[in-house]
Amino acid sequence: MATIAVHRGDAPEIEAFLAQRIYEYNAAATGYDDAESFNAVRKDRSGAVEAGISGYTWGGCCYVSYLWVSKALRGKGLGSELLGAVERHALAKRCAVVILSSHSFQAPEFYARRGYERVARVNDHPVGHASIFYAKRLDAK
């Protein structure tokens, strides 16, 4: 009988393998095989990333995995600029909704101000805090 062992640390080859198998299953189940990753960054003059956003589109939906702005640039509109760029990208890809999450100690008010509706909350992720999930319907005018 084979044993299962949990290993610590990153394993990009395993994650890529699993992601591909899940995508194959999901595409077969839904008929959507149009997944595409995206990212956008702002770099300083030396080429260091000051802010960025990444995620994917699939099946008429856009999912933002990460949005980060360096501490020195927070509150200057850069997060809104990045999110706006992704929303425009999502509209161009004919997405109907953008989905993302934020921890309660991160920037939930930021997303509410940008028109995102809280759709779920998972308490104690991490313990003493929460994960908050948001969605924003896109208007394809």
Backbone torsions as a table, in degrees:
resi	resn	phi	psi	omega
1	MET	NA	131.5	179.5
2	ALA	-72.4	147.4	177.1
3	THR	-104.3	154.2	177.6
4	ILE	-113.1	125.4	179.5
5	ALA	-121.9	137.8	175.9
6	VAL	-89.9	128.9	-179.8
7	HIS	-109.6	144.4	177.4
8	ARG	-87.0	157.4	173.4
9	GLY	91.1	171.8	-179.3
10	ASP	-71.5	146.6	175.2
11	ALA	-143.3	73.8	-174.3
12	PRO	-56.9	-33.7	-180.0
13	GLU	-68.9	-36.2	177.4
14	ILE	-70.7	-44.2	178.8
15	GLU	-61.2	-42.2	178.8
16	ALA	-63.6	-42.7	178.2
17	PHE	-60.3	-49.3	-179.3
18	LEU	-64.2	-43.3	179.3
19	ALA	-59.4	-42.0	-179.8
20	GLN	-65.9	-42.2	179.0
21	ARG	-64.7	-42.6	178.4
22	ILE	-64.6	-42.3	178.8
23	TYR	-61.2	-43.8	178.8
24	GLU	-59.0	-44.8	178.6
25	TYR	-62.7	-49.0	-178.1
26	ASN	-61.9	-41.4	179.7
27	ALA	-63.9	-42.8	179.0
28	ALA	-65.3	-38.9	-177.6
29	ALA	-72.5	-33.4	-174.1
30	THR	-105.0	-22.2	-173.7
31	GLY	84.9	-1.1	177.6
32	TYR	-95.3	115.7	177.5
33	ASP	-125.9	39.3	-174.2
34	ASP	-111.1	22.7	-177.3
35	ALA	-62.2	140.6	179.2
36	GLU	-151.6	125.7	176.0
37	SER	-76.3	156.0	174.8
38	PHE	-143.7	160.7	171.2
39	ASN	-159.4	156.4	175.0
40	ALA	-146.7	137.5	-179.8
41	VAL	-135.6	157.3	168.7
42	ARG	-117.6	129.8	-179.0
43	LYS	-115.1	152.6	175.1
44	ASP	-82.9	-178.3	-176.1
45	ARG	-61.4	-26.5	179.7
46	SER	-86.3	-5.3	179.4
47	GLY	96.5	1.1	178.2
48	ALA	-76.5	139.3	180.0
49	VAL	-72.0	125.9	177.6
50	GLU	-100.4	-24.7	-178.4
51	ALA	-163.8	152.6	179.0
52	GLY	-166.3	165.2	178.9
53	ILE	-145.6	144.9	177.2
54	SER	-150.0	161.6	179.2
55	GLY	170.7	-149.8	179.7
56	TYR	-155.3	160.1	170.2
57	THR	-114.3	147.3	178.7
58	TRP	-169.5	130.6	172.5
59	GLY	59.1	36.8	178.9
60	GLY	80.8	12.2	-180.0
61	CYS	-126.6	154.0	176.4
62	CYS	-123.8	130.5	178.5
63	TYR	-119.6	124.0	176.2
64	VAL	-93.2	116.4	179.7
65	SER	-83.7	-45.5	-175.7
66	TYR	-140.4	137.6	170.4
67	LEU	-139.0	120.6	-177.1
68	TRP	-139.8	137.9	174.3
69	VAL	-129.6	133.6	-179.9
70	SER	-59.2	150.4	-176.2
71	LYS	-54.2	-40.3	-177.8
72	ALA	-64.6	-24.0	-176.1
73	LEU	-106.0	-1.8	-179.7
74	ARG	-65.4	145.8	178.8
75	GLY	81.8	10.4	-178.5
76	LYS	-112.4	10.8	176.0
77	GLY	91.8	-1.3	-177.0
78	LEU	-68.7	-38.7	176.4
79	GLY	-61.4	-42.4	177.4
80	SER	-64.1	-38.6	178.9
81	GLU	-63.7	-44.8	179.0
82	LEU	-64.2	-46.4	-179.3
83	LEU	-64.9	-39.8	176.7
84	GLY	-61.6	-40.5	178.2
85	ALA	-62.2	-40.9	179.2
86	VAL	-69.4	-38.8	177.7
87	GLU	-62.3	-41.1	176.7
88	ARG	-64.8	-41.3	176.8
89	HIS	-60.5	-44.5	-179.5
90	ALA	-62.5	-42.3	176.9
91	LEU	-61.4	-42.6	178.9
92	ALA	-62.9	-29.1	177.8
93	LYS	-88.3	6.7	177.7
94	ARG	66.7	33.2	176.9
95	CYS	-79.4	144.1	179.8
96	ALA	-96.2	-20.1	-174.0
97	VAL	-149.7	148.4	170.3
98	VAL	-113.7	133.9	-179.0
99	ILE	-123.2	141.0	177.5
100	LEU	-159.3	172.2	177.0
101	SER	-137.2	158.5	178.2
102	SER	-144.7	142.6	171.4
103	HIS	-75.6	155.1	-178.0
104	SER	-60.6	-23.5	-179.8
105	PHE	-94.2	1.0	179.9
106	GLN	-92.9	-106.5	-172.3
107	ALA	-136.3	50.5	-177.9
108	PRO	-62.3	-33.9	180.0
109	GLU	-65.8	-34.4	178.5
110	PHE	-56.9	-48.0	-177.6
111	TYR	-68.4	-38.1	176.7
112	ALA	-60.9	-42.2	178.5
113	ARG	-64.9	-26.4	179.9
114	ARG	-88.7	8.8	175.4
115	GLY	90.9	12.8	178.2
116	TYR	-85.4	137.2	-179.6
117	GLU	-100.7	132.1	176.6
118	ARG	-69.8	124.1	-177.9
119	VAL	-114.0	-16.9	178.2
120	ALA	-162.3	154.9	177.3
121	ARG	-140.3	131.4	176.6
122	VAL	-116.1	108.5	-180.0
123	ASN	-72.8	155.9	178.7
124	ASP	62.2	39.2	171.4
125	HIS	-131.3	90.1	-4.8
126	PRO	-76.1	171.1	-176.4
127	VAL	-51.7	129.9	-178.8
128	GLY	91.5	-6.1	-179.9
129	HIS	-133.2	-167.4	-179.6
130	ALA	-148.3	156.5	166.6
131	SER	-100.4	132.0	-178.5
132	ILE	-120.0	127.7	-177.4
133	PHE	-104.7	137.6	-176.3
134	TYR	-125.6	153.7	173.5
135	ALA	-140.2	146.4	176.2
136	LYS	-135.5	120.4	175.2
137	ARG	-74.3	136.5	179.3
138	LEU	-97.3	139.9	179.5
139	ASP	-98.2	113.0	-176.8
140	ALA	-87.4	49.3	-179.9
141	LYS	-68.9	NA	NA
